[in-house]
Amino acid sequence: MTEENKEIPMPQPPEEPVSLQLADIKFCKTIIETATERSAWKADELATVGYVYNKITLWLEQNEPKTETKADETSEAEGETKND
């Protein structure tokens, strides 16, 4: 008698939506910087890499939480305003 090979179904973990955090985008920027320093890009790839790097940098500037310096907090607390 021969025994048939039957596949045993493996339970699949529930799929969770992928989420990106601000830190993940910063890591991408760091990866591009590091690879550039190590001359990892071919000449014909530089324009694309630069475009993506500039886009990531601009996105980070627009989406990073703004931190106030101690001087700014003190001026606002004392009722001073910036009119630069």
mmCIF file of the N, C-alpha and C atoms, coordinates in Angstrom:
data_MODEL
# 
_entry.id   MODEL 
# 
loop_
_atom_site.group_PDB 
_atom_site.id 
_atom_site.type_symbol 
_atom_site.label_atom_id 
_atom_site.label_alt_id 
_atom_site.label_comp_id 
_atom_site.label_asym_id 
_atom_site.label_entity_id 
_atom_site.label_seq_id 
_atom_site.pdbx_PDB_ins_code 
_atom_site.Cartn_x 
_atom_site.Cartn_y 
_atom_site.Cartn_z 
_atom_site.occupancy 
_atom_site.B_iso_or_equiv 
_atom_site.pdbx_formal_charge 
_atom_site.auth_seq_id 
_atom_site.auth_comp_id 
_atom_site.auth_asym_id 
_atom_site.auth_atom_id 
_atom_site.pdbx_PDB_model_num 
ATOM 1   N N  . MET A 1 1  ? 0.825  -1.188 0.000   1.00 0.00 ? 1  MET A N  1 
ATOM 2   C CA . MET A 1 1  ? 0.000  0.000  0.000   1.00 0.00 ? 1  MET A CA 1 
ATOM 3   C C  . MET A 1 1  ? 0.867  1.248  0.000   1.00 0.00 ? 1  MET A C  1 
ATOM 4   N N  . THR A 1 2  ? 0.403  2.250  -0.702  1.00 0.00 ? 2  THR A N  1 
ATOM 5   C CA . THR A 1 2  ? 1.123  3.516  -0.708  1.00 0.00 ? 2  THR A CA 1 
ATOM 6   C C  . THR A 1 2  ? 0.321  4.544  0.051   1.00 0.00 ? 2  THR A C  1 
ATOM 7   N N  . GLU A 1 3  ? 1.056  5.386  0.675   1.00 0.00 ? 3  GLU A N  1 
ATOM 8   C CA . GLU A 1 3  ? 0.395  6.451  1.460   1.00 0.00 ? 3  GLU A CA 1 
ATOM 9   C C  . GLU A 1 3  ? 0.451  7.739  0.665   1.00 0.00 ? 3  GLU A C  1 
ATOM 10  N N  . GLU A 1 4  ? -0.677 8.391  0.532   1.00 0.00 ? 4  GLU A N  1 
ATOM 11  C CA . GLU A 1 4  ? -0.713 9.662  -0.192  1.00 0.00 ? 4  GLU A CA 1 
ATOM 12  C C  . GLU A 1 4  ? -0.123 10.763 0.669   1.00 0.00 ? 4  GLU A C  1 
ATOM 13  N N  . ASN A 1 5  ? 0.614  11.661 0.023   1.00 0.00 ? 5  ASN A N  1 
ATOM 14  C CA . ASN A 1 5  ? 1.123  12.831 0.730   1.00 0.00 ? 5  ASN A CA 1 
ATOM 15  C C  . ASN A 1 5  ? 0.039  13.887 0.720   1.00 0.00 ? 5  ASN A C  1 
ATOM 16  N N  . LYS A 1 6  ? -0.458 14.160 1.862   1.00 0.00 ? 6  LYS A N  1 
ATOM 17  C CA . LYS A 1 6  ? -1.483 15.189 1.964   1.00 0.00 ? 6  LYS A CA 1 
ATOM 18  C C  . LYS A 1 6  ? -0.888 16.394 2.667   1.00 0.00 ? 6  LYS A C  1 
ATOM 19  N N  . GLU A 1 7  ? -1.172 17.550 2.098   1.00 0.00 ? 7  GLU A N  1 
ATOM 20  C CA . GLU A 1 7  ? -0.692 18.775 2.728   1.00 0.00 ? 7  GLU A CA 1 
ATOM 21  C C  . GLU A 1 7  ? -1.595 19.122 3.890   1.00 0.00 ? 7  GLU A C  1 
ATOM 22  N N  . ILE A 1 8  ? -0.959 19.449 4.969   1.00 0.00 ? 8  ILE A N  1 
ATOM 23  C CA . ILE A 1 8  ? -1.713 19.886 6.144   1.00 0.00 ? 8  ILE A CA 1 
ATOM 24  C C  . ILE A 1 8  ? -1.794 21.405 6.075   1.00 0.00 ? 8  ILE A C  1 
ATOM 25  N N  . PRO A 1 9  ? -3.009 21.942 6.033   1.00 0.00 ? 9  PRO A N  1 
ATOM 26  C CA . PRO A 1 9  ? -3.113 23.412 5.955   1.00 0.00 ? 9  PRO A CA 1 
ATOM 27  C C  . PRO A 1 9  ? -2.584 24.067 7.233   1.00 0.00 ? 9  PRO A C  1 
ATOM 28  N N  . MET A 1 10 ? -1.716 25.033 7.030   1.00 0.00 ? 10 MET A N  1 
ATOM 29  C CA . MET A 1 10 ? -1.157 25.778 8.158   1.00 0.00 ? 10 MET A CA 1 
ATOM 30  C C  . MET A 1 10 ? -2.059 26.961 8.459   1.00 0.00 ? 10 MET A C  1 
ATOM 31  N N  . PRO A 1 11 ? -2.300 27.196 9.719   1.00 0.00 ? 11 PRO A N  1 
ATOM 32  C CA . PRO A 1 11 ? -3.121 28.373 10.042  1.00 0.00 ? 11 PRO A CA 1 
ATOM 33  C C  . PRO A 1 11 ? -2.382 29.650 9.663   1.00 0.00 ? 11 PRO A C  1 
ATOM 34  N N  . GLN A 1 12 ? -3.091 30.548 9.033   1.00 0.00 ? 12 GLN A N  1 
ATOM 35  C CA . GLN A 1 12 ? -2.515 31.813 8.607   1.00 0.00 ? 12 GLN A CA 1 
ATOM 36  C C  . GLN A 1 12 ? -2.790 32.879 9.661   1.00 0.00 ? 12 GLN A C  1 
ATOM 37  N N  . PRO A 1 13 ? -1.747 33.615 10.046  1.00 0.00 ? 13 PRO A N  1 
ATOM 38  C CA . PRO A 1 13 ? -2.004 34.705 10.997  1.00 0.00 ? 13 PRO A CA 1 
ATOM 39  C C  . PRO A 1 13 ? -2.855 35.774 10.319  1.00 0.00 ? 13 PRO A C  1 
ATOM 40  N N  . PRO A 1 14 ? -3.702 36.424 11.085  1.00 0.00 ? 14 PRO A N  1 
ATOM 41  C CA . PRO A 1 14 ? -4.521 37.475 10.469  1.00 0.00 ? 14 PRO A CA 1 
ATOM 42  C C  . PRO A 1 14 ? -3.623 38.586 9.930   1.00 0.00 ? 14 PRO A C  1 
ATOM 43  N N  . GLU A 1 15 ? -3.960 39.046 8.739   1.00 0.00 ? 15 GLU A N  1 
ATOM 44  C CA . GLU A 1 15 ? -3.170 40.117 8.138   1.00 0.00 ? 15 GLU A CA 1 
ATOM 45  C C  . GLU A 1 15 ? -3.483 41.438 8.825   1.00 0.00 ? 15 GLU A C  1 
ATOM 46  N N  . GLU A 1 16 ? -2.438 42.089 9.262   1.00 0.00 ? 16 GLU A N  1 
ATOM 47  C CA . GLU A 1 16 ? -2.587 43.400 9.877   1.00 0.00 ? 16 GLU A CA 1 
ATOM 48  C C  . GLU A 1 16 ? -2.155 44.442 8.859   1.00 0.00 ? 16 GLU A C  1 
ATOM 49  N N  . PRO A 1 17 ? -2.819 45.572 8.844   1.00 0.00 ? 17 PRO A N  1 
ATOM 50  C CA . PRO A 1 17 ? -2.397 46.603 7.899   1.00 0.00 ? 17 PRO A CA 1 
ATOM 51  C C  . PRO A 1 17 ? -0.990 47.091 8.227   1.00 0.00 ? 17 PRO A C  1 
ATOM 52  N N  . VAL A 1 18 ? -0.242 47.340 7.191   1.00 0.00 ? 18 VAL A N  1 
ATOM 53  C CA . VAL A 1 18 ? 1.121  47.841 7.366   1.00 0.00 ? 18 VAL A CA 1 
ATOM 54  C C  . VAL A 1 18 ? 1.038  49.317 7.720   1.00 0.00 ? 18 VAL A C  1 
ATOM 55  N N  . SER A 1 19 ? 1.776  49.698 8.727   1.00 0.00 ? 19 SER A N  1 
ATOM 56  C CA . SER A 1 19 ? 1.792  51.115 9.089   1.00 0.00 ? 19 SER A CA 1 
ATOM 57  C C  . SER A 1 19 ? 3.226  51.622 9.051   1.00 0.00 ? 19 SER A C  1 
ATOM 58  N N  . LEU A 1 20 ? 3.374  52.814 8.563   1.00 0.00 ? 20 LEU A N  1 
ATOM 59  C CA . LEU A 1 20 ? 4.673  53.470 8.547   1.00 0.00 ? 20 LEU A CA 1 
ATOM 60  C C  . LEU A 1 20 ? 4.662  54.588 9.569   1.00 0.00 ? 20 LEU A C  1 
ATOM 61  N N  . GLN A 1 21 ? 5.726  54.691 10.290  1.00 0.00 ? 21 GLN A N  1 
ATOM 62  C CA . GLN A 1 21 ? 5.891  55.750 11.271  1.00 0.00 ? 21 GLN A CA 1 
ATOM 63  C C  . GLN A 1 21 ? 6.873  56.768 10.712  1.00 0.00 ? 21 GLN A C  1 
ATOM 64  N N  . LEU A 1 22 ? 6.886  57.926 11.314  1.00 0.00 ? 22 LEU A N  1 
ATOM 65  C CA . LEU A 1 22 ? 7.821  58.977 10.919  1.00 0.00 ? 22 LEU A CA 1 
ATOM 66  C C  . LEU A 1 22 ? 9.257  58.449 10.948  1.00 0.00 ? 22 LEU A C  1 
ATOM 67  N N  . ALA A 1 23 ? 9.568  57.648 11.943  1.00 0.00 ? 23 ALA A N  1 
ATOM 68  C CA . ALA A 1 23 ? 10.923 57.094 12.070  1.00 0.00 ? 23 ALA A CA 1 
ATOM 69  C C  . ALA A 1 23 ? 11.282 56.209 10.876  1.00 0.00 ? 23 ALA A C  1 
ATOM 70  N N  . ASP A 1 24 ? 10.310 55.484 10.318  1.00 0.00 ? 24 ASP A N  1 
ATOM 71  C CA . ASP A 1 24 ? 10.570 54.639 9.153   1.00 0.00 ? 24 ASP A CA 1 
ATOM 72  C C  . ASP A 1 24 ? 11.006 55.478 7.954   1.00 0.00 ? 24 ASP A C  1 
ATOM 73  N N  . ILE A 1 25 ? 10.356 56.610 7.768   1.00 0.00 ? 25 ILE A N  1 
ATOM 74  C CA . ILE A 1 25 ? 10.708 57.499 6.662   1.00 0.00 ? 25 ILE A CA 1 
ATOM 75  C C  . ILE A 1 25 ? 12.095 58.101 6.893   1.00 0.00 ? 25 ILE A C  1 
ATOM 76  N N  . LYS A 1 26 ? 12.404 58.438 8.140   1.00 0.00 ? 26 LYS A N  1 
ATOM 77  C CA . LYS A 1 26 ? 13.744 58.951 8.465   1.00 0.00 ? 26 LYS A CA 1 
ATOM 78  C C  . LYS A 1 26 ? 14.805 57.899 8.161   1.00 0.00 ? 26 LYS A C  1 
ATOM 79  N N  . PHE A 1 27 ? 14.498 56.623 8.459   1.00 0.00 ? 27 PHE A N  1 
ATOM 80  C CA . PHE A 1 27 ? 15.442 55.546 8.161   1.00 0.00 ? 27 PHE A CA 1 
ATOM 81  C C  . PHE A 1 27 ? 15.694 55.455 6.661   1.00 0.00 ? 27 PHE A C  1 
ATOM 82  N N  . CYS A 1 28 ? 14.662 55.642 5.844   1.00 0.00 ? 28 CYS A N  1 
ATOM 83  C CA . CYS A 1 28 ? 14.833 55.623 4.392   1.00 0.00 ? 28 CYS A CA 1 
ATOM 84  C C  . CYS A 1 28 ? 15.795 56.719 3.954   1.00 0.00 ? 28 CYS A C  1 
ATOM 85  N N  . LYS A 1 29 ? 15.632 57.896 4.532   1.00 0.00 ? 29 LYS A N  1 
ATOM 86  C CA . LYS A 1 29 ? 16.519 59.015 4.207   1.00 0.00 ? 29 LYS A CA 1 
ATOM 87  C C  . LYS A 1 29 ? 17.959 58.665 4.601   1.00 0.00 ? 29 LYS A C  1 
ATOM 88  N N  . THR A 1 30 ? 18.130 58.069 5.770   1.00 0.00 ? 30 THR A N  1 
ATOM 89  C CA . THR A 1 30 ? 19.461 57.686 6.245   1.00 0.00 ? 30 THR A CA 1 
ATOM 90  C C  . THR A 1 30 ? 20.074 56.622 5.350   1.00 0.00 ? 30 THR A C  1 
ATOM 91  N N  . ILE A 1 31 ? 19.259 55.676 4.894   1.00 0.00 ? 31 ILE A N  1 
ATOM 92  C CA . ILE A 1 31 ? 19.756 54.635 3.995   1.00 0.00 ? 31 ILE A CA 1 
ATOM 93  C C  . ILE A 1 31 ? 20.270 55.254 2.701   1.00 0.00 ? 31 ILE A C  1 
ATOM 94  N N  . ILE A 1 32 ? 19.532 56.200 2.151   1.00 0.00 ? 32 ILE A N  1 
ATOM 95  C CA . ILE A 1 32 ? 19.964 56.865 0.910   1.00 0.00 ? 32 ILE A CA 1 
ATOM 96  C C  . ILE A 1 32 ? 21.258 57.625 1.151   1.00 0.00 ? 32 ILE A C  1 
ATOM 97  N N  . GLU A 1 33 ? 21.355 58.332 2.283   1.00 0.00 ? 33 GLU A N  1 
ATOM 98  C CA . GLU A 1 33 ? 22.580 59.080 2.591   1.00 0.00 ? 33 GLU A CA 1 
ATOM 99  C C  . GLU A 1 33 ? 23.779 58.143 2.720   1.00 0.00 ? 33 GLU A C  1 
ATOM 100 N N  . THR A 1 34 ? 23.597 57.035 3.433   1.00 0.00 ? 34 THR A N  1 
ATOM 101 C CA . THR A 1 34 ? 24.688 56.087 3.643   1.00 0.00 ? 34 THR A CA 1 
ATOM 102 C C  . THR A 1 34 ? 25.123 55.439 2.338   1.00 0.00 ? 34 THR A C  1 
ATOM 103 N N  . ALA A 1 35 ? 24.155 55.018 1.531   1.00 0.00 ? 35 ALA A N  1 
ATOM 104 C CA . ALA A 1 35 ? 24.488 54.391 0.254   1.00 0.00 ? 35 ALA A CA 1 
ATOM 105 C C  . ALA A 1 35 ? 25.193 55.379 -0.673  1.00 0.00 ? 35 ALA A C  1 
ATOM 106 N N  . THR A 1 36 ? 24.807 56.638 -0.624  1.00 0.00 ? 36 THR A N  1 
ATOM 107 C CA . THR A 1 36 ? 25.447 57.654 -1.452  1.00 0.00 ? 36 THR A CA 1 
ATOM 108 C C  . THR A 1 36 ? 26.898 57.866 -1.027  1.00 0.00 ? 36 THR A C  1 
ATOM 109 N N  . GLU A 1 37 ? 27.131 57.907 0.282   1.00 0.00 ? 37 GLU A N  1 
ATOM 110 C CA . GLU A 1 37 ? 28.495 58.074 0.785   1.00 0.00 ? 37 GLU A CA 1 
ATOM 111 C C  . GLU A 1 37 ? 29.384 56.913 0.364   1.00 0.00 ? 37 GLU A C  1 
ATOM 112 N N  . ARG A 1 38 ? 28.807 55.737 0.212   1.00 0.00 ? 38 ARG A N  1 
ATOM 113 C CA . ARG A 1 38 ? 29.568 54.543 -0.161  1.00 0.00 ? 38 ARG A CA 1 
ATOM 114 C C  . ARG A 1 38 ? 29.604 54.324 -1.675  1.00 0.00 ? 38 ARG A C  1 
ATOM 115 N N  . SER A 1 39 ? 29.143 55.288 -2.435  1.00 0.00 ? 39 SER A N  1 
ATOM 116 C CA . SER A 1 39 ? 29.121 55.218 -3.904  1.00 0.00 ? 39 SER A CA 1 
ATOM 117 C C  . SER A 1 39 ? 28.390 53.974 -4.398  1.00 0.00 ? 39 SER A C  1 
ATOM 118 N N  . ALA A 1 40 ? 27.224 53.723 -3.826  1.00 0.00 ? 40 ALA A N  1 
ATOM 119 C CA . ALA A 1 40 ? 26.453 52.530 -4.177  1.00 0.00 ? 40 ALA A CA 1 
ATOM 120 C C  . ALA A 1 40 ? 25.605 52.713 -5.434  1.00 0.00 ? 40 ALA A C  1 
ATOM 121 N N  . TRP A 1 41 ? 25.458 53.928 -5.896  1.00 0.00 ? 41 TRP A N  1 
ATOM 122 C CA . TRP A 1 41 ? 24.571 54.192 -7.030  1.00 0.00 ? 41 TRP A CA 1 
ATOM 123 C C  . TRP A 1 41 ? 25.374 54.301 -8.315  1.00 0.00 ? 41 TRP A C  1 
ATOM 124 N N  . LYS A 1 42 ? 24.776 53.827 -9.390  1.00 0.00 ? 42 LYS A N  1 
ATOM 125 C CA . LYS A 1 42 ? 25.367 54.006 -10.713 1.00 0.00 ? 42 LYS A CA 1 
ATOM 126 C C  . LYS A 1 42 ? 25.010 55.407 -11.191 1.00 0.00 ? 42 LYS A C  1 
ATOM 127 N N  . ALA A 1 43 ? 25.789 55.915 -12.116 1.00 0.00 ? 43 ALA A N  1 
ATOM 128 C CA . ALA A 1 43 ? 25.587 57.282 -12.598 1.00 0.00 ? 43 ALA A CA 1 
ATOM 129 C C  . ALA A 1 43 ? 24.182 57.495 -13.141 1.00 0.00 ? 43 ALA A C  1 
ATOM 130 N N  . ASP A 1 44 ? 23.649 56.519 -13.861 1.00 0.00 ? 44 ASP A N  1 
ATOM 131 C CA . ASP A 1 44 ? 22.325 56.695 -14.446 1.00 0.00 ? 44 ASP A CA 1 
ATOM 132 C C  . ASP A 1 44 ? 21.196 56.569 -13.424 1.00 0.00 ? 44 ASP A C  1 
ATOM 133 N N  . GLU A 1 45 ? 21.517 56.198 -12.199 1.00 0.00 ? 45 GLU A N  1 
ATOM 134 C CA . GLU A 1 45 ? 20.516 56.093 -11.136 1.00 0.00 ? 45 GLU A CA 1 
ATOM 135 C C  . GLU A 1 45 ? 20.465 57.340 -10.256 1.00 0.00 ? 45 GLU A C  1 
ATOM 136 N N  . LEU A 1 46 ? 21.461 58.201 -10.380 1.00 0.00 ? 46 LEU A N  1 
ATOM 137 C CA . LEU A 1 46 ? 21.586 59.328 -9.460  1.00 0.00 ? 46 LEU A CA 1 
ATOM 138 C C  . LEU A 1 46 ? 20.405 60.292 -9.514  1.00 0.00 ? 46 LEU A C  1 
ATOM 139 N N  . ALA A 1 47 ? 19.869 60.553 -10.684 1.00 0.00 ? 47 ALA A N  1 
ATOM 140 C CA . ALA A 1 47 ? 18.749 61.488 -10.800 1.00 0.00 ? 47 ALA A CA 1 
ATOM 141 C C  . ALA A 1 47 ? 17.528 60.951 -10.047 1.00 0.00 ? 47 ALA A C  1 
ATOM 142 N N  . THR A 1 48 ? 17.257 59.667 -10.199 1.00 0.00 ? 48 THR A N  1 
ATOM 143 C CA . THR A 1 48 ? 16.116 59.061 -9.513  1.00 0.00 ? 48 THR A CA 1 
ATOM 144 C C  . THR A 1 48 ? 16.321 59.059 -8.007  1.00 0.00 ? 48 THR A C  1 
ATOM 145 N N  . VAL A 1 49 ? 17.515 58.686 -7.582  1.00 0.00 ? 49 VAL A N  1 
ATOM 146 C CA . VAL A 1 49 ? 17.818 58.664 -6.150  1.00 0.00 ? 49 VAL A CA 1 
ATOM 147 C C  . VAL A 1 49 ? 17.686 60.069 -5.571  1.00 0.00 ? 49 VAL A C  1 
ATOM 148 N N  . GLY A 1 50 ? 18.220 61.061 -6.265  1.00 0.00 ? 50 GLY A N  1 
ATOM 149 C CA . GLY A 1 50 ? 18.134 62.442 -5.799  1.00 0.00 ? 50 GLY A CA 1 
ATOM 150 C C  . GLY A 1 50 ? 16.696 62.931 -5.719  1.00 0.00 ? 50 GLY A C  1 
ATOM 151 N N  . TYR A 1 51 ? 15.890 62.568 -6.709  1.00 0.00 ? 51 TYR A N  1 
ATOM 152 C CA . TYR A 1 51 ? 14.479 62.963 -6.713  1.00 0.00 ? 51 TYR A CA 1 
ATOM 153 C C  . TYR A 1 51 ? 13.754 62.389 -5.496  1.00 0.00 ? 51 TYR A C  1 
ATOM 154 N N  . VAL A 1 52 ? 13.958 61.094 -5.252  1.00 0.00 ? 52 VAL A N  1 
ATOM 155 C CA . VAL A 1 52 ? 13.297 60.446 -4.108  1.00 0.00 ? 52 VAL A CA 1 
ATOM 156 C C  . VAL A 1 52 ? 13.810 61.032 -2.797  1.00 0.00 ? 52 VAL A C  1 
ATOM 157 N N  . TYR A 1 53 ? 15.114 61.256 -2.704  1.00 0.00 ? 53 TYR A N  1 
ATOM 158 C CA . TYR A 1 53 ? 15.694 61.827 -1.492  1.00 0.00 ? 53 TYR A CA 1 
ATOM 159 C C  . TYR A 1 53 ? 15.107 63.210 -1.209  1.00 0.00 ? 53 TYR A C  1 
ATOM 160 N N  . ASN A 1 54 ? 15.026 64.053 -2.239  1.00 0.00 ? 54 ASN A N  1 
ATOM 161 C CA . ASN A 1 54 ? 14.467 65.394 -2.054  1.00 0.00 ? 54 ASN A CA 1 
ATOM 162 C C  . ASN A 1 54 ? 12.999 65.336 -1.643  1.00 0.00 ? 54 ASN A C  1 
ATOM 163 N N  . LYS A 1 55 ? 12.262 64.410 -2.210  1.00 0.00 ? 55 LYS A N  1 
ATOM 164 C CA . LYS A 1 55 ? 10.848 64.258 -1.882  1.00 0.00 ? 55 LYS A CA 1 
ATOM 165 C C  . LYS A 1 55 ? 10.673 63.808 -0.424  1.00 0.00 ? 55 LYS A C  1 
ATOM 166 N N  . ILE A 1 56 ? 11.490 62.851 0.012   1.00 0.00 ? 56 ILE A N  1 
ATOM 167 C CA . ILE A 1 56 ? 11.441 62.391 1.404   1.00 0.00 ? 56 ILE A CA 1 
ATOM 168 C C  . ILE A 1 56 ? 11.810 63.525 2.350   1.00 0.00 ? 56 ILE A C  1 
ATOM 169 N N  . THR A 1 57 ? 12.868 64.263 2.024   1.00 0.00 ? 57 THR A N  1 
ATOM 170 C CA . THR A 1 57 ? 13.310 65.363 2.872   1.00 0.00 ? 57 THR A CA 1 
ATOM 171 C C  . THR A 1 57 ? 12.222 66.421 3.016   1.00 0.00 ? 57 THR A C  1 
ATOM 172 N N  . LEU A 1 58 ? 11.582 66.795 1.919   1.00 0.00 ? 58 LEU A N  1 
ATOM 173 C CA . LEU A 1 58 ? 10.507 67.782 1.959   1.00 0.00 ? 58 LEU A CA 1 
ATOM 174 C C  . LEU A 1 58 ? 9.327  67.270 2.773   1.00 0.00 ? 58 LEU A C  1 
ATOM 175 N N  . TRP A 1 59 ? 8.967  65.999 2.596   1.00 0.00 ? 59 TRP A N  1 
ATOM 176 C CA . TRP A 1 59 ? 7.856  65.413 3.345   1.00 0.00 ? 59 TRP A CA 1 
ATOM 177 C C  . TRP A 1 59 ? 8.155  65.436 4.840   1.00 0.00 ? 59 TRP A C  1 
ATOM 178 N N  . LEU A 1 60 ? 9.382  65.086 5.210   1.00 0.00 ? 60 LEU A N  1 
ATOM 179 C CA . LEU A 1 60 ? 9.758  65.104 6.620   1.00 0.00 ? 60 LEU A CA 1 
ATOM 180 C C  . LEU A 1 60 ? 9.681  66.516 7.188   1.00 0.00 ? 60 LEU A C  1 
ATOM 181 N N  . GLU A 1 61 ? 10.154 67.507 6.436   1.00 0.00 ? 61 GLU A N  1 
ATOM 182 C CA . GLU A 1 61 ? 10.092 68.894 6.904   1.00 0.00 ? 61 GLU A CA 1 
ATOM 183 C C  . GLU A 1 61 ? 8.649  69.331 7.138   1.00 0.00 ? 61 GLU A C  1 
ATOM 184 N N  . GLN A 1 62 ? 7.748  68.871 6.295   1.00 0.00 ? 62 GLN A N  1 
ATOM 185 C CA . GLN A 1 62 ? 6.343  69.263 6.405   1.00 0.00 ? 62 GLN A CA 1 
ATOM 186 C C  . GLN A 1 62 ? 5.590  68.491 7.479   1.00 0.00 ? 62 GLN A C  1 
ATOM 187 N N  . ASN A 1 63 ? 6.061  67.301 7.843   1.00 0.00 ? 63 ASN A N  1 
ATOM 188 C CA . ASN A 1 63 ? 5.302  66.442 8.740   1.00 0.00 ? 63 ASN A CA 1 
ATOM 189 C C  . ASN A 1 63 ? 5.924  66.201 10.105  1.00 0.00 ? 63 ASN A C  1 
ATOM 190 N N  . GLU A 1 64 ? 7.167  66.611 10.289  1.00 0.00 ? 64 GLU A N  1 
ATOM 191 C CA . GLU A 1 64 ? 7.768  66.435 11.607  1.00 0.00 ? 64 GLU A CA 1 
ATOM 192 C C  . GLU A 1 64 ? 7.136  67.417 12.585  1.00 0.00 ? 64 GLU A C  1 
ATOM 193 N N  . PRO A 1 65 ? 6.895  66.954 13.801  1.00 0.00 ? 65 PRO A N  1 
ATOM 194 C CA . PRO A 1 65 ? 6.348  67.881 14.792  1.00 0.00 ? 65 PRO A CA 1 
ATOM 195 C C  . PRO A 1 65 ? 7.342  69.001 15.067  1.00 0.00 ? 65 PRO A C  1 
ATOM 196 N N  . LYS A 1 66 ? 6.811  70.187 15.162  1.00 0.00 ? 66 LYS A N  1 
ATOM 197 C CA . LYS A 1 66 ? 7.651  71.353 15.439  1.00 0.00 ? 66 LYS A CA 1 
ATOM 198 C C  . LYS A 1 66 ? 7.961  71.380 16.929  1.00 0.00 ? 66 LYS A C  1 
ATOM 199 N N  . THR A 1 67 ? 9.231  71.601 17.244  1.00 0.00 ? 67 THR A N  1 
ATOM 200 C CA . THR A 1 67 ? 9.628  71.718 18.642  1.00 0.00 ? 67 THR A CA 1 
ATOM 201 C C  . THR A 1 67 ? 10.005 73.162 18.910  1.00 0.00 ? 67 THR A C  1 
ATOM 202 N N  . GLU A 1 68 ? 9.504  73.674 19.992  1.00 0.00 ? 68 GLU A N  1 
ATOM 203 C CA . GLU A 1 68 ? 9.817  75.050 20.378  1.00 0.00 ? 68 GLU A CA 1 
ATOM 204 C C  . GLU A 1 68 ? 11.037 75.054 21.272  1.00 0.00 ? 68 GLU A C  1 
ATOM 205 N N  . THR A 1 69 ? 11.857 76.055 21.105  1.00 0.00 ? 69 THR A N  1 
ATOM 206 C CA . THR A 1 69 ? 13.020 76.187 21.967  1.00 0.00 ? 69 THR A CA 1 
ATOM 207 C C  . THR A 1 69 ? 12.591 76.834 23.278  1.00 0.00 ? 69 THR A C  1 
ATOM 208 N N  . LYS A 1 70 ? 13.412 76.763 24.261  1.00 0.00 ? 70 LYS A N  1 
ATOM 209 C CA . LYS A 1 70 ? 13.105 77.349 25.569  1.00 0.00 ? 70 LYS A CA 1 
ATOM 210 C C  . LYS A 1 70 ? 12.905 78.855 25.435  1.00 0.00 ? 70 LYS A C  1 
ATOM 211 N N  . ALA A 1 71 ? 13.686 79.518 24.592  1.00 0.00 ? 71 ALA A N  1 
ATOM 212 C CA . ALA A 1 71 ? 13.556 80.964 24.400  1.00 0.00 ? 71 ALA A CA 1 
ATOM 213 C C  . ALA A 1 71 ? 12.192 81.307 23.816  1.00 0.00 ? 71 ALA A C  1 
ATOM 214 N N  . ASP A 1 72 ? 11.711 80.500 22.866  1.00 0.00 ? 72 ASP A N  1 
ATOM 215 C CA . ASP A 1 72 ? 10.396 80.737 22.280  1.00 0.00 ? 72 ASP A CA 1 
ATOM 216 C C  . ASP A 1 72 ? 9.306  80.602 23.327  1.00 0.00 ? 72 ASP A C  1 
ATOM 217 N N  . GLU A 1 73 ? 9.408  79.575 24.168  1.00 0.00 ? 73 GLU A N  1 
ATOM 218 C CA . GLU A 1 73 ? 8.401  79.355 25.206  1.00 0.00 ? 73 GLU A CA 1 
ATOM 219 C C  . GLU A 1 73 ? 8.384  80.511 26.195  1.00 0.00 ? 73 GLU A C  1 
ATOM 220 N N  . THR A 1 74 ? 9.573  80.996 26.569  1.00 0.00 ? 74 THR A N  1 
ATOM 221 C CA . THR A 1 74 ? 9.664  82.095 27.522  1.00 0.00 ? 74 THR A CA 1 
ATOM 222 C C  . THR A 1 74 ? 9.068  83.362 26.934  1.00 0.00 ? 74 THR A C  1 
ATOM 223 N N  . SER A 1 75 ? 9.391  83.676 25.691  1.00 0.00 ? 75 SER A N  1 
ATOM 224 C CA . SER A 1 75 ? 8.867  84.877 25.045  1.00 0.00 ? 75 SER A CA 1 
ATOM 225 C C  . SER A 1 75 ? 7.355  84.833 24.948  1.00 0.00 ? 75 SER A C  1 
ATOM 226 N N  . GLU A 1 76 ? 6.794  83.688 24.564  1.00 0.00 ? 76 GLU A N  1 
ATOM 227 C CA . GLU A 1 76 ? 5.350  83.574 24.445  1.00 0.00 ? 76 GLU A CA 1 
ATOM 228 C C  . GLU A 1 76 ? 4.678  83.656 25.810  1.00 0.00 ? 76 GLU A C  1 
ATOM 229 N N  . ALA A 1 77 ? 5.307  83.088 26.815  1.00 0.00 ? 77 ALA A N  1 
ATOM 230 C CA . ALA A 1 77 ? 4.738  83.147 28.159  1.00 0.00 ? 77 ALA A CA 1 
ATOM 231 C C  . ALA A 1 77 ? 4.719  84.557 28.696  1.00 0.00 ? 77 ALA A C  1 
ATOM 232 N N  . GLU A 1 78 ? 5.676  85.381 28.292  1.00 0.00 ? 78 GLU A N  1 
ATOM 233 C CA . GLU A 1 78 ? 5.746  86.745 28.755  1.00 0.00 ? 78 GLU A CA 1 
ATOM 234 C C  . GLU A 1 78 ? 4.915  87.681 27.883  1.00 0.00 ? 78 GLU A C  1 
ATOM 235 N N  . GLY A 1 79 ? 4.255  87.141 26.858  1.00 0.00 ? 79 GLY A N  1 
ATOM 236 C CA . GLY A 1 79 ? 3.395  87.937 26.020  1.00 0.00 ? 79 GLY A CA 1 
ATOM 237 C C  . GLY A 1 79 ? 4.079  88.553 24.818  1.00 0.00 ? 79 GLY A C  1 
ATOM 238 N N  . GLU A 1 80 ? 5.329  88.241 24.622  1.00 0.00 ? 80 GLU A N  1 
ATOM 239 C CA . GLU A 1 80 ? 6.050  88.750 23.459  1.00 0.00 ? 80 GLU A CA 1 
ATOM 240 C C  . GLU A 1 80 ? 5.647  87.926 22.247  1.00 0.00 ? 80 GLU A C  1 
ATOM 241 N N  . THR A 1 81 ? 5.642  88.545 21.116  1.00 0.00 ? 81 THR A N  1 
ATOM 242 C CA . THR A 1 81 ? 5.341  87.810 19.882  1.00 0.00 ? 81 THR A CA 1 
ATOM 243 C C  . THR A 1 81 ? 6.452  88.044 18.883  1.00 0.00 ? 81 THR A C  1 
ATOM 244 N N  . LYS A 1 82 ? 6.588  87.083 17.976  1.00 0.00 ? 82 LYS A N  1 
ATOM 245 C CA . LYS A 1 82 ? 7.566  87.211 16.921  1.00 0.00 ? 82 LYS A CA 1 
ATOM 246 C C  . LYS A 1 82 ? 6.891  87.860 15.723  1.00 0.00 ? 82 LYS A C  1 
ATOM 247 N N  . ASN A 1 83 ? 7.507  88.851 15.166  1.00 0.00 ? 83 ASN A N  1 
ATOM 248 C CA . ASN A 1 83 ? 6.974  89.516 13.969  1.00 0.00 ? 83 ASN A CA 1 
ATOM 249 C C  . ASN A 1 83 ? 8.030  89.538 12.890  1.00 0.00 ? 83 ASN A C  1 
ATOM 250 N N  . ASP A 1 84 ? 8.737  88.417 12.731  1.00 0.00 ? 84 ASP A N  1 
ATOM 251 C CA . ASP A 1 84 ? 9.792  88.351 11.705  1.00 0.00 ? 84 ASP A CA 1 
ATOM 252 C C  . ASP A 1 84 ? 9.194  88.256 10.345  1.00 0.00 ? 84 ASP A C  1 
# 
